[in-house]
Amino acid sequence: MPRVPSAAAAYVGEQIRAARIRYTKTHDQLAAETGIDSSNIRSYESGRAMPSVLTLVRIADALGVTPGSLIDGLTVDLFPAESARRVG
């Protein structure tokens, strides 16, 4: 799990948390449905870590949402400057 504490990780985490709460799932329920450890889910939701694309898809599937809905509104300026420079 990439440890990327950034505004981008916090944004994605907020989207995951909001969807999980909207669909009334606990961390443990989401963990059981995705095969992702509940401590990792907590790390994503708190913005301490950024989920991989595969992990994001697994979370979205378990929540019954599209992966795109979890990153909708994410912009390059939310990433650390060094990450933004490496792109392209």
PyMOL Python script that loads the backbone (N, CA, C, O; Angstrom):
from pymol import cmd

cmd.read_pdbstr("""\
ATOM      1  N   MET A   1       0.853  -1.172   0.000  1.00  0.00           N
ATOM      2  CA  MET A   1       0.000   0.000   0.000  1.00  0.00           C
ATOM      3  C   MET A   1       0.895   1.229   0.000  1.00  0.00           C
ATOM      4  O   MET A   1       1.653   1.432   0.948  1.00  0.00           O
ATOM      5  N   PRO A   2       0.826   2.048  -1.036  1.00  0.00           N
ATOM      6  CA  PRO A   2       1.650   3.249  -1.072  1.00  0.00           C
ATOM      7  C   PRO A   2       1.237   4.230   0.015  1.00  0.00           C
ATOM      8  O   PRO A   2       0.066   4.585   0.148  1.00  0.00           O
ATOM      9  N   ARG A   3       2.230   4.659   0.788  1.00  0.00           N
ATOM     10  CA  ARG A   3       1.980   5.664   1.823  1.00  0.00           C
ATOM     11  C   ARG A   3       2.191   7.028   1.198  1.00  0.00           C
ATOM     12  O   ARG A   3       3.328   7.461   1.007  1.00  0.00           O
ATOM     13  N   VAL A   4       1.108   7.700   0.882  1.00  0.00           N
ATOM     14  CA  VAL A   4       1.179   8.991   0.206  1.00  0.00           C
ATOM     15  C   VAL A   4       0.270   9.971   0.944  1.00  0.00           C
ATOM     16  O   VAL A   4      -0.831  10.268   0.482  1.00  0.00           O
ATOM     17  N   PRO A   5       0.731  10.473   2.092  1.00  0.00           N
ATOM     18  CA  PRO A   5      -0.119  11.437   2.779  1.00  0.00           C
ATOM     19  C   PRO A   5      -0.164  12.730   1.970  1.00  0.00           C
ATOM     20  O   PRO A   5       0.824  13.461   1.900  1.00  0.00           O
ATOM     21  N   SER A   6      -1.278  12.999   1.381  1.00  0.00           N
ATOM     22  CA  SER A   6      -1.413  14.179   0.532  1.00  0.00           C
ATOM     23  C   SER A   6      -2.867  14.597   0.509  1.00  0.00           C
ATOM     24  O   SER A   6      -3.748  13.881   0.987  1.00  0.00           O
ATOM     25  N   ALA A   7      -3.099  15.756  -0.049  1.00  0.00           N
ATOM     26  CA  ALA A   7      -4.478  16.212  -0.213  1.00  0.00           C
ATOM     27  C   ALA A   7      -5.245  15.252  -1.121  1.00  0.00           C
ATOM     28  O   ALA A   7      -6.447  15.054  -0.941  1.00  0.00           O
ATOM     29  N   ALA A   8      -4.556  14.657  -2.091  1.00  0.00           N
ATOM     30  CA  ALA A   8      -5.206  13.699  -2.990  1.00  0.00           C
ATOM     31  C   ALA A   8      -5.658  12.461  -2.218  1.00  0.00           C
ATOM     32  O   ALA A   8      -6.781  11.992  -2.402  1.00  0.00           O
ATOM     33  N   ALA A   9      -4.793  11.932  -1.359  1.00  0.00           N
ATOM     34  CA  ALA A   9      -5.155  10.765  -0.556  1.00  0.00           C
ATOM     35  C   ALA A   9      -6.307  11.100   0.380  1.00  0.00           C
ATOM     36  O   ALA A   9      -7.215  10.290   0.569  1.00  0.00           O
ATOM     37  N   ALA A  10      -6.271  12.286   0.961  1.00  0.00           N
ATOM     38  CA  ALA A  10      -7.353  12.709   1.852  1.00  0.00           C
ATOM     39  C   ALA A  10      -8.669  12.824   1.089  1.00  0.00           C
ATOM     40  O   ALA A  10      -9.719  12.430   1.596  1.00  0.00           O
ATOM     41  N   TYR A  11      -8.614  13.360  -0.118  1.00  0.00           N
ATOM     42  CA  TYR A  11      -9.822  13.517  -0.941  1.00  0.00           C
ATOM     43  C   TYR A  11     -10.432  12.154  -1.277  1.00  0.00           C
ATOM     44  O   TYR A  11     -11.633  11.943  -1.106  1.00  0.00           O
ATOM     45  N   VAL A  12      -9.596  11.237  -1.753  1.00  0.00           N
ATOM     46  CA  VAL A  12     -10.087   9.899  -2.103  1.00  0.00           C
ATOM     47  C   VAL A  12     -10.634   9.210  -0.851  1.00  0.00           C
ATOM     48  O   VAL A  12     -11.679   8.561  -0.897  1.00  0.00           O
ATOM     49  N   GLY A  13      -9.925   9.357   0.253  1.00  0.00           N
ATOM     50  CA  GLY A  13     -10.383   8.767   1.508  1.00  0.00           C
ATOM     51  C   GLY A  13     -11.740   9.280   1.944  1.00  0.00           C
ATOM     52  O   GLY A  13     -12.575   8.515   2.427  1.00  0.00           O
ATOM     53  N   GLU A  14     -11.960  10.578   1.774  1.00  0.00           N
ATOM     54  CA  GLU A  14     -13.262  11.163   2.116  1.00  0.00           C
ATOM     55  C   GLU A  14     -14.371  10.563   1.257  1.00  0.00           C
ATOM     56  O   GLU A  14     -15.475  10.315   1.740  1.00  0.00           O
ATOM     57  N   GLN A  15     -14.068  10.332  -0.022  1.00  0.00           N
ATOM     58  CA  GLN A  15     -15.070   9.750  -0.925  1.00  0.00           C
ATOM     59  C   GLN A  15     -15.386   8.308  -0.531  1.00  0.00           C
ATOM     60  O   GLN A  15     -16.543   7.890  -0.552  1.00  0.00           O
ATOM     61  N   ILE A  16     -14.353   7.556  -0.175  1.00  0.00           N
ATOM     62  CA  ILE A  16     -14.561   6.166   0.253  1.00  0.00           C
ATOM     63  C   ILE A  16     -15.404   6.139   1.521  1.00  0.00           C
ATOM     64  O   ILE A  16     -16.369   5.381   1.620  1.00  0.00           O
ATOM     65  N   ARG A  17     -15.032   6.967   2.486  1.00  0.00           N
ATOM     66  CA  ARG A  17     -15.757   7.006   3.760  1.00  0.00           C
ATOM     67  C   ARG A  17     -17.223   7.391   3.543  1.00  0.00           C
ATOM     68  O   ARG A  17     -18.123   6.760   4.097  1.00  0.00           O
ATOM     69  N   ALA A  18     -17.456   8.418   2.742  1.00  0.00           N
ATOM     70  CA  ALA A  18     -18.829   8.870   2.492  1.00  0.00           C
ATOM     71  C   ALA A  18     -19.663   7.760   1.856  1.00  0.00           C
ATOM     72  O   ALA A  18     -20.816   7.552   2.234  1.00  0.00           O
ATOM     73  N   ALA A  19     -19.083   7.050   0.894  1.00  0.00           N
ATOM     74  CA  ALA A  19     -19.808   5.958   0.234  1.00  0.00           C
ATOM     75  C   ALA A  19     -20.055   4.812   1.213  1.00  0.00           C
ATOM     76  O   ALA A  19     -21.135   4.222   1.222  1.00  0.00           O
ATOM     77  N   ARG A  20     -19.063   4.502   2.030  1.00  0.00           N
ATOM     78  CA  ARG A  20     -19.227   3.412   3.001  1.00  0.00           C
ATOM     79  C   ARG A  20     -20.352   3.738   3.984  1.00  0.00           C
ATOM     80  O   ARG A  20     -21.179   2.882   4.297  1.00  0.00           O
ATOM     81  N   ILE A  21     -20.376   4.961   4.459  1.00  0.00           N
ATOM     82  CA  ILE A  21     -21.416   5.366   5.408  1.00  0.00           C
ATOM     83  C   ILE A  21     -22.782   5.417   4.723  1.00  0.00           C
ATOM     84  O   ILE A  21     -23.786   4.988   5.292  1.00  0.00           O
ATOM     85  N   ARG A  22     -22.811   5.942   3.506  1.00  0.00           N
ATOM     86  CA  ARG A  22     -24.072   6.033   2.754  1.00  0.00           C
ATOM     87  C   ARG A  22     -24.709   4.648   2.589  1.00  0.00           C
ATOM     88  O   ARG A  22     -25.931   4.509   2.650  1.00  0.00           O
ATOM     89  N   TYR A  23     -23.883   3.643   2.384  1.00  0.00           N
ATOM     90  CA  TYR A  23     -24.394   2.285   2.195  1.00  0.00           C
ATOM     91  C   TYR A  23     -24.338   1.469   3.483  1.00  0.00           C
ATOM     92  O   TYR A  23     -24.425   0.242   3.457  1.00  0.00           O
ATOM     93  N   THR A  24     -24.193   2.164   4.603  1.00  0.00           N
ATOM     94  CA  THR A  24     -24.235   1.605   5.967  1.00  0.00           C
ATOM     95  C   THR A  24     -23.389   0.343   6.139  1.00  0.00           C
ATOM     96  O   THR A  24     -23.854  -0.681   6.640  1.00  0.00           O
ATOM     97  N   LYS A  25     -22.142   0.453   5.711  1.00  0.00           N
ATOM     98  CA  LYS A  25     -21.207  -0.654   5.911  1.00  0.00           C
ATOM     99  C   LYS A  25     -20.177  -0.241   6.959  1.00  0.00           C
ATOM    100  O   LYS A  25     -19.743   0.910   7.008  1.00  0.00           O
ATOM    101  N   THR A  26     -19.799  -1.199   7.788  1.00  0.00           N
ATOM    102  CA  THR A  26     -18.727  -0.954   8.748  1.00  0.00           C
ATOM    103  C   THR A  26     -17.385  -1.216   8.060  1.00  0.00           C
ATOM    104  O   THR A  26     -17.330  -1.769   6.961  1.00  0.00           O
ATOM    105  N   HIS A  27     -16.313  -0.807   8.727  1.00  0.00           N
ATOM    106  CA  HIS A  27     -14.980  -1.114   8.198  1.00  0.00           C
ATOM    107  C   HIS A  27     -14.814  -2.626   8.051  1.00  0.00           C
ATOM    108  O   HIS A  27     -14.284  -3.112   7.052  1.00  0.00           O
ATOM    109  N   ASP A  28     -15.275  -3.357   9.064  1.00  0.00           N
ATOM    110  CA  ASP A  28     -15.121  -4.813   9.033  1.00  0.00           C
ATOM    111  C   ASP A  28     -15.940  -5.457   7.913  1.00  0.00           C
ATOM    112  O   ASP A  28     -15.480  -6.410   7.284  1.00  0.00           O
ATOM    113  N   GLN A  29     -17.134  -4.953   7.660  1.00  0.00           N
ATOM    114  CA  GLN A  29     -17.941  -5.491   6.561  1.00  0.00           C
ATOM    115  C   GLN A  29     -17.267  -5.231   5.218  1.00  0.00           C
ATOM    116  O   GLN A  29     -17.197  -6.116   4.364  1.00  0.00           O
ATOM    117  N   LEU A  30     -16.773  -4.010   5.041  1.00  0.00           N
ATOM    118  CA  LEU A  30     -16.103  -3.677   3.786  1.00  0.00           C
ATOM    119  C   LEU A  30     -14.837  -4.513   3.621  1.00  0.00           C
ATOM    120  O   LEU A  30     -14.523  -4.967   2.521  1.00  0.00           O
ATOM    121  N   ALA A  31     -14.119  -4.712   4.714  1.00  0.00           N
ATOM    122  CA  ALA A  31     -12.910  -5.537   4.666  1.00  0.00           C
ATOM    123  C   ALA A  31     -13.247  -6.965   4.244  1.00  0.00           C
ATOM    124  O   ALA A  31     -12.559  -7.547   3.405  1.00  0.00           O
ATOM    125  N   ALA A  32     -14.293  -7.522   4.820  1.00  0.00           N
ATOM    126  CA  ALA A  32     -14.687  -8.898   4.492  1.00  0.00           C
ATOM    127  C   ALA A  32     -15.104  -9.027   3.031  1.00  0.00           C
ATOM    128  O   ALA A  32     -14.812 -10.036   2.389  1.00  0.00           O
ATOM    129  N   GLU A  33     -15.780  -8.021   2.507  1.00  0.00           N
ATOM    130  CA  GLU A  33     -16.263  -8.078   1.126  1.00  0.00           C
ATOM    131  C   GLU A  33     -15.172  -7.834   0.095  1.00  0.00           C
ATOM    132  O   GLU A  33     -15.294  -8.268  -1.050  1.00  0.00           O
ATOM    133  N   THR A  34     -14.109  -7.144   0.488  1.00  0.00           N
ATOM    134  CA  THR A  34     -13.051  -6.807  -0.465  1.00  0.00           C
ATOM    135  C   THR A  34     -11.792  -7.641  -0.299  1.00  0.00           C
ATOM    136  O   THR A  34     -10.982  -7.734  -1.221  1.00  0.00           O
ATOM    137  N   GLY A  35     -11.619  -8.249   0.871  1.00  0.00           N
ATOM    138  CA  GLY A  35     -10.375  -8.952   1.156  1.00  0.00           C
ATOM    139  C   GLY A  35      -9.254  -8.002   1.541  1.00  0.00           C
ATOM    140  O   GLY A  35      -8.087  -8.393   1.584  1.00  0.00           O
ATOM    141  N   ILE A  36      -9.606  -6.760   1.819  1.00  0.00           N
ATOM    142  CA  ILE A  36      -8.635  -5.739   2.223  1.00  0.00           C
ATOM    143  C   ILE A  36      -8.718  -5.610   3.740  1.00  0.00           C
ATOM    144  O   ILE A  36      -9.813  -5.518   4.294  1.00  0.00           O
ATOM    145  N   ASP A  37      -7.586  -5.602   4.407  1.00  0.00           N
ATOM    146  CA  ASP A  37      -7.567  -5.485   5.859  1.00  0.00           C
ATOM    147  C   ASP A  37      -8.268  -4.200   6.305  1.00  0.00           C
ATOM    148  O   ASP A  37      -8.101  -3.150   5.685  1.00  0.00           O
ATOM    149  N   SER A  38      -9.045  -4.288   7.373  1.00  0.00           N
ATOM    150  CA  SER A  38      -9.793  -3.116   7.840  1.00  0.00           C
ATOM    151  C   SER A  38      -8.869  -1.976   8.254  1.00  0.00           C
ATOM    152  O   SER A  38      -9.251  -0.810   8.155  1.00  0.00           O
ATOM    153  N   SER A  39      -7.656  -2.296   8.717  1.00  0.00           N
ATOM    154  CA  SER A  39      -6.715  -1.218   9.073  1.00  0.00           C
ATOM    155  C   SER A  39      -6.272  -0.455   7.824  1.00  0.00           C
ATOM    156  O   SER A  39      -6.024   0.749   7.890  1.00  0.00           O
ATOM    157  N   ASN A  40      -6.172  -1.144   6.695  1.00  0.00           N
ATOM    158  CA  ASN A  40      -5.845  -0.455   5.441  1.00  0.00           C
ATOM    159  C   ASN A  40      -7.003   0.438   5.005  1.00  0.00           C
ATOM    160  O   ASN A  40      -6.787   1.555   4.536  1.00  0.00           O
ATOM    161  N   ILE A  41      -8.217  -0.050   5.158  1.00  0.00           N
ATOM    162  CA  ILE A  41      -9.381   0.768   4.805  1.00  0.00           C
ATOM    163  C   ILE A  41      -9.401   2.031   5.656  1.00  0.00           C
ATOM    164  O   ILE A  41      -9.684   3.117   5.151  1.00  0.00           O
ATOM    165  N   ARG A  42      -9.104   1.893   6.942  1.00  0.00           N
ATOM    166  CA  ARG A  42      -9.038   3.067   7.819  1.00  0.00           C
ATOM    167  C   ARG A  42      -7.938   4.027   7.362  1.00  0.00           C
ATOM    168  O   ARG A  42      -8.116   5.244   7.406  1.00  0.00           O
ATOM    169  N   SER A  43      -6.813   3.483   6.928  1.00  0.00           N
ATOM    170  CA  SER A  43      -5.717   4.329   6.432  1.00  0.00           C
ATOM    171  C   SER A  43      -6.131   5.088   5.178  1.00  0.00           C
ATOM    172  O   SER A  43      -5.784   6.258   5.017  1.00  0.00           O
ATOM    173  N   TYR A  44      -6.865   4.432   4.296  1.00  0.00           N
ATOM    174  CA  TYR A  44      -7.349   5.118   3.092  1.00  0.00           C
ATOM    175  C   TYR A  44      -8.320   6.231   3.475  1.00  0.00           C
ATOM    176  O   TYR A  44      -8.212   7.358   2.991  1.00  0.00           O
ATOM    177  N   GLU A  45      -9.267   5.903   4.347  1.00  0.00           N
ATOM    178  CA  GLU A  45     -10.284   6.882   4.718  1.00  0.00           C
ATOM    179  C   GLU A  45      -9.698   8.092   5.439  1.00  0.00           C
ATOM    180  O   GLU A  45     -10.215   9.202   5.311  1.00  0.00           O
ATOM    181  N   SER A  46      -8.632   7.885   6.187  1.00  0.00           N
ATOM    182  CA  SER A  46      -8.026   8.994   6.929  1.00  0.00           C
ATOM    183  C   SER A  46      -7.042   9.787   6.076  1.00  0.00           C
ATOM    184  O   SER A  46      -6.551  10.831   6.505  1.00  0.00           O
ATOM    185  N   GLY A  47      -6.753   9.299   4.873  1.00  0.00           N
ATOM    186  CA  GLY A  47      -5.816   9.994   3.999  1.00  0.00           C
ATOM    187  C   GLY A  47      -4.365   9.683   4.292  1.00  0.00           C
ATOM    188  O   GLY A  47      -3.475  10.339   3.751  1.00  0.00           O
ATOM    189  N   ARG A  48      -4.104   8.689   5.144  1.00  0.00           N
ATOM    190  CA  ARG A  48      -2.718   8.307   5.447  1.00  0.00           C
ATOM    191  C   ARG A  48      -2.100   7.478   4.333  1.00  0.00           C
ATOM    192  O   ARG A  48      -0.878   7.347   4.258  1.00  0.00           O
ATOM    193  N   ALA A  49      -2.942   6.915   3.463  1.00  0.00           N
ATOM    194  CA  ALA A  49      -2.454   6.091   2.354  1.00  0.00           C
ATOM    195  C   ALA A  49      -3.388   6.242   1.160  1.00  0.00           C
ATOM    196  O   ALA A  49      -4.579   6.513   1.310  1.00  0.00           O
ATOM    197  N   MET A  50      -2.822   6.063  -0.018  1.00  0.00           N
ATOM    198  CA  MET A  50      -3.594   6.146  -1.264  1.00  0.00           C
ATOM    199  C   MET A  50      -3.782   4.727  -1.803  1.00  0.00           C
ATOM    200  O   MET A  50      -2.796   4.022  -2.013  1.00  0.00           O
ATOM    201  N   PRO A  51      -5.017   4.296  -2.029  1.00  0.00           N
ATOM    202  CA  PRO A  51      -5.226   2.948  -2.563  1.00  0.00           C
ATOM    203  C   PRO A  51      -4.748   2.838  -4.010  1.00  0.00           C
ATOM    204  O   PRO A  51      -4.788   3.806  -4.769  1.00  0.00           O
ATOM    205  N   SER A  52      -4.297   1.643  -4.369  1.00  0.00           N
ATOM    206  CA  SER A  52      -3.945   1.384  -5.764  1.00  0.00           C
ATOM    207  C   SER A  52      -5.227   1.375  -6.593  1.00  0.00           C
ATOM    208  O   SER A  52      -6.330   1.369  -6.045  1.00  0.00           O
ATOM    209  N   VAL A  53      -5.075   1.374  -7.897  1.00  0.00           N
ATOM    210  CA  VAL A  53      -6.249   1.333  -8.776  1.00  0.00           C
ATOM    211  C   VAL A  53      -7.041   0.048  -8.525  1.00  0.00           C
ATOM    212  O   VAL A  53      -8.267   0.090  -8.420  1.00  0.00           O
ATOM    213  N   LEU A  54      -6.357  -1.081  -8.429  1.00  0.00           N
ATOM    214  CA  LEU A  54      -7.046  -2.349  -8.180  1.00  0.00           C
ATOM    215  C   LEU A  54      -7.818  -2.299  -6.862  1.00  0.00           C
ATOM    216  O   LEU A  54      -8.967  -2.735  -6.796  1.00  0.00           O
ATOM    217  N   THR A  55      -7.196  -1.776  -5.830  1.00  0.00           N
ATOM    218  CA  THR A  55      -7.859  -1.667  -4.532  1.00  0.00           C
ATOM    219  C   THR A  55      -9.069  -0.754  -4.615  1.00  0.00           C
ATOM    220  O   THR A  55     -10.116  -1.052  -4.042  1.00  0.00           O
ATOM    221  N   LEU A  56      -8.931   0.346  -5.320  1.00  0.00           N
ATOM    222  CA  LEU A  56     -10.046   1.278  -5.489  1.00  0.00           C
ATOM    223  C   LEU A  56     -11.220   0.596  -6.203  1.00  0.00           C
ATOM    224  O   LEU A  56     -12.378   0.802  -5.838  1.00  0.00           O
ATOM    225  N   VAL A  57     -10.917  -0.209  -7.211  1.00  0.00           N
ATOM    226  CA  VAL A  57     -11.961  -0.944  -7.941  1.00  0.00           C
ATOM    227  C   VAL A  57     -12.642  -1.951  -7.010  1.00  0.00           C
ATOM    228  O   VAL A  57     -13.865  -2.084  -7.031  1.00  0.00           O
ATOM    229  N   ARG A  58     -11.869  -2.650  -6.208  1.00  0.00           N
ATOM    230  CA  ARG A  58     -12.447  -3.623  -5.272  1.00  0.00           C
ATOM    231  C   ARG A  58     -13.362  -2.942  -4.256  1.00  0.00           C
ATOM    232  O   ARG A  58     -14.441  -3.447  -3.947  1.00  0.00           O
ATOM    233  N   ILE A  59     -12.927  -1.797  -3.742  1.00  0.00           N
ATOM    234  CA  ILE A  59     -13.744  -1.049  -2.782  1.00  0.00           C
ATOM    235  C   ILE A  59     -15.023  -0.564  -3.456  1.00  0.00           C
ATOM    236  O   ILE A  59     -16.114  -0.708  -2.904  1.00  0.00           O
ATOM    237  N   ALA A  60     -14.888   0.004  -4.639  1.00  0.00           N
ATOM    238  CA  ALA A  60     -16.061   0.504  -5.367  1.00  0.00           C
ATOM    239  C   ALA A  60     -17.056  -0.621  -5.633  1.00  0.00           C
ATOM    240  O   ALA A  60     -18.258  -0.444  -5.433  1.00  0.00           O
ATOM    241  N   ASP A  61     -16.572  -1.769  -6.079  1.00  0.00           N
ATOM    242  CA  ASP A  61     -17.455  -2.912  -6.350  1.00  0.00           C
ATOM    243  C   ASP A  61     -18.231  -3.316  -5.093  1.00  0.00           C
ATOM    244  O   ASP A  61     -19.434  -3.569  -5.153  1.00  0.00           O
ATOM    245  N   ALA A  62     -17.536  -3.375  -3.965  1.00  0.00           N
ATOM    246  CA  ALA A  62     -18.186  -3.779  -2.717  1.00  0.00           C
ATOM    247  C   ALA A  62     -19.217  -2.756  -2.252  1.00  0.00           C
ATOM    248  O   ALA A  62     -20.196  -3.105  -1.593  1.00  0.00           O
ATOM    249  N   LEU A  63     -18.990  -1.491  -2.599  1.00  0.00           N
ATOM    250  CA  LEU A  63     -19.920  -0.431  -2.198  1.00  0.00           C
ATOM    251  C   LEU A  63     -21.033  -0.215  -3.221  1.00  0.00           C
ATOM    252  O   LEU A  63     -21.980   0.529  -2.966  1.00  0.00           O
ATOM    253  N   GLY A  64     -20.917  -0.867  -4.375  1.00  0.00           N
ATOM    254  CA  GLY A  64     -21.933  -0.714  -5.410  1.00  0.00           C
ATOM    255  C   GLY A  64     -21.883   0.625  -6.112  1.00  0.00           C
ATOM    256  O   GLY A  64     -22.902   1.140  -6.570  1.00  0.00           O
ATOM    257  N   VAL A  65     -20.673   1.189  -6.193  1.00  0.00           N
ATOM    258  CA  VAL A  65     -20.479   2.462  -6.890  1.00  0.00           C
ATOM    259  C   VAL A  65     -19.423   2.262  -7.970  1.00  0.00           C
ATOM    260  O   VAL A  65     -18.757   1.228  -8.004  1.00  0.00           O
ATOM    261  N   THR A  66     -19.271   3.235  -8.842  1.00  0.00           N
ATOM    262  CA  THR A  66     -18.222   3.144  -9.855  1.00  0.00           C
ATOM    263  C   THR A  66     -16.912   3.649  -9.263  1.00  0.00           C
ATOM    264  O   THR A  66     -16.926   4.524  -8.398  1.00  0.00           O
ATOM    265  N   PRO A  67     -15.781   3.113  -9.713  1.00  0.00           N
ATOM    266  CA  PRO A  67     -14.501   3.642  -9.250  1.00  0.00           C
ATOM    267  C   PRO A  67     -14.378   5.143  -9.537  1.00  0.00           C
ATOM    268  O   PRO A  67     -13.795   5.893  -8.755  1.00  0.00           O
ATOM    269  N   GLY A  68     -14.936   5.557 -10.667  1.00  0.00           N
ATOM    270  CA  GLY A  68     -14.872   6.970 -11.025  1.00  0.00           C
ATOM    271  C   GLY A  68     -15.549   7.878 -10.014  1.00  0.00           C
ATOM    272  O   GLY A  68     -15.129   9.017  -9.813  1.00  0.00           O
ATOM    273  N   SER A  69     -16.600   7.370  -9.378  1.00  0.00           N
ATOM    274  CA  SER A  69     -17.294   8.200  -8.387  1.00  0.00           C
ATOM    275  C   SER A  69     -16.421   8.472  -7.171  1.00  0.00           C
ATOM    276  O   SER A  69     -16.634   9.454  -6.461  1.00  0.00           O
ATOM    277  N   LEU A  70     -15.439   7.609  -6.924  1.00  0.00           N
ATOM    278  CA  LEU A  70     -14.552   7.787  -5.774  1.00  0.00           C
ATOM    279  C   LEU A  70     -13.404   8.750  -6.064  1.00  0.00           C
ATOM    280  O   LEU A  70     -12.729   9.218  -5.148  1.00  0.00           O
ATOM    281  N   ILE A  71     -13.192   9.040  -7.349  1.00  0.00           N
ATOM    282  CA  ILE A  71     -12.130   9.993  -7.695  1.00  0.00           C
ATOM    283  C   ILE A  71     -12.656  11.215  -8.434  1.00  0.00           C
ATOM    284  O   ILE A  71     -11.882  12.088  -8.828  1.00  0.00           O
ATOM    285  N   ASP A  72     -13.966  11.280  -8.622  1.00  0.00           N
ATOM    286  CA  ASP A  72     -14.560  12.424  -9.310  1.00  0.00           C
ATOM    287  C   ASP A  72     -14.212  13.706  -8.557  1.00  0.00           C
ATOM    288  O   ASP A  72     -14.459  13.818  -7.356  1.00  0.00           O
ATOM    289  N   GLY A  73     -13.650  14.651  -9.260  1.00  0.00           N
ATOM    290  CA  GLY A  73     -13.243  15.912  -8.648  1.00  0.00           C
ATOM    291  C   GLY A  73     -11.784  15.952  -8.240  1.00  0.00           C
ATOM    292  O   GLY A  73     -11.285  17.000  -7.831  1.00  0.00           O
ATOM    293  N   LEU A  74     -11.088  14.822  -8.345  1.00  0.00           N
ATOM    294  CA  LEU A  74      -9.665  14.763  -8.016  1.00  0.00           C
ATOM    295  C   LEU A  74      -8.881  15.510  -9.086  1.00  0.00           C
ATOM    296  O   LEU A  74      -9.062  15.261 -10.278  1.00  0.00           O
ATOM    297  N   THR A  75      -8.018  16.417  -8.669  1.00  0.00           N
ATOM    298  CA  THR A  75      -7.233  17.211  -9.613  1.00  0.00           C
ATOM    299  C   THR A  75      -5.752  17.093  -9.297  1.00  0.00           C
ATOM    300  O   THR A  75      -5.377  16.757  -8.173  1.00  0.00           O
ATOM    301  N   VAL A  76      -4.919  17.364 -10.275  1.00  0.00           N
ATOM    302  CA  VAL A  76      -3.473  17.213 -10.128  1.00  0.00           C
ATOM    303  C   VAL A  76      -2.921  18.106  -9.018  1.00  0.00           C
ATOM    304  O   VAL A  76      -1.919  17.758  -8.394  1.00  0.00           O
ATOM    305  N   ASP A  77      -3.548  19.234  -8.767  1.00  0.00           N
ATOM    306  CA  ASP A  77      -3.025  20.124  -7.727  1.00  0.00           C
ATOM    307  C   ASP A  77      -3.187  19.548  -6.324  1.00  0.00           C
ATOM    308  O   ASP A  77      -2.626  20.100  -5.377  1.00  0.00           O
ATOM    309  N   LEU A  78      -3.930  18.465  -6.160  1.00  0.00           N
ATOM    310  CA  LEU A  78      -4.062  17.818  -4.858  1.00  0.00           C
ATOM    311  C   LEU A  78      -2.901  16.871  -4.555  1.00  0.00           C
ATOM    312  O   LEU A  78      -2.745  16.426  -3.418  1.00  0.00           O
ATOM    313  N   PHE A  79      -2.091  16.565  -5.562  1.00  0.00           N
ATOM    314  CA  PHE A  79      -0.947  15.681  -5.378  1.00  0.00           C
ATOM    315  C   PHE A  79       0.277  16.479  -4.955  1.00  0.00           C
ATOM    316  O   PHE A  79       0.374  17.669  -5.256  1.00  0.00           O
ATOM    317  N   PRO A  80       1.221  15.832  -4.253  1.00  0.00           N
ATOM    318  CA  PRO A  80       2.457  16.530  -3.891  1.00  0.00           C
ATOM    319  C   PRO A  80       3.170  17.023  -5.148  1.00  0.00           C
ATOM    320  O   PRO A  80       3.083  16.395  -6.203  1.00  0.00           O
ATOM    321  N   ALA A  81       3.862  18.130  -5.033  1.00  0.00           N
ATOM    322  CA  ALA A  81       4.531  18.748  -6.185  1.00  0.00           C
ATOM    323  C   ALA A  81       5.469  17.775  -6.887  1.00  0.00           C
ATOM    324  O   ALA A  81       5.515  17.751  -8.117  1.00  0.00           O
ATOM    325  N   GLU A  82       6.220  16.970  -6.133  1.00  0.00           N
ATOM    326  CA  GLU A  82       7.164  16.047  -6.771  1.00  0.00           C
ATOM    327  C   GLU A  82       6.444  14.981  -7.582  1.00  0.00           C
ATOM    328  O   GLU A  82       6.969  14.534  -8.602  1.00  0.00           O
ATOM    329  N   SER A  83       5.261  14.563  -7.159  1.00  0.00           N
ATOM    330  CA  SER A  83       4.480  13.595  -7.933  1.00  0.00           C
ATOM    331  C   SER A  83       3.957  14.229  -9.208  1.00  0.00           C
ATOM    332  O   SER A  83       3.976  13.605 -10.269  1.00  0.00           O
ATOM    333  N   ALA A  84       3.496  15.447  -9.112  1.00  0.00           N
ATOM    334  CA  ALA A  84       2.956  16.144 -10.279  1.00  0.00           C
ATOM    335  C   ALA A  84       4.042  16.376 -11.321  1.00  0.00           C
ATOM    336  O   ALA A  84       3.763  16.330 -12.519  1.00  0.00           O
ATOM    337  N   ARG A  85       5.272  16.624 -10.889  1.00  0.00           N
ATOM    338  CA  ARG A  85       6.376  16.860 -11.829  1.00  0.00           C
ATOM    339  C   ARG A  85       6.762  15.589 -12.574  1.00  0.00           C
ATOM    340  O   ARG A  85       7.203  15.661 -13.721  1.00  0.00           O
ATOM    341  N   ARG A  86       6.604  14.418 -11.939  1.00  0.00           N
ATOM    342  CA  ARG A  86       7.004  13.158 -12.570  1.00  0.00           C
ATOM    343  C   ARG A  86       6.050  12.718 -13.661  1.00  0.00           C
ATOM    344  O   ARG A  86       6.418  11.902 -14.506  1.00  0.00           O
ATOM    345  N   VAL A  87       4.853  13.230 -13.664  1.00  0.00           N
ATOM    346  CA  VAL A  87       3.850  12.835 -14.655  1.00  0.00           C
ATOM    347  C   VAL A  87       4.243  13.369 -16.018  1.00  0.00           C
ATOM    348  O   VAL A  87       4.646  14.525 -16.153  1.00  0.00           O
ATOM    349  N   GLY A  88       4.121  12.513 -17.035  1.00  0.00           N
ATOM    350  CA  GLY A  88       4.354  12.947 -18.404  1.00  0.00           C
ATOM    351  C   GLY A  88       5.756  12.787 -18.757  1.00  0.00           C
ATOM    352  O   GLY A  88       6.150  13.102 -19.880  1.00  0.00           O
TER     353      GLY A  88
END
""", "prot")
cmd.dss("prot")
cmd.show_as("cartoon", "prot")
cmd.util.cbc("prot")
cmd.orient("prot")
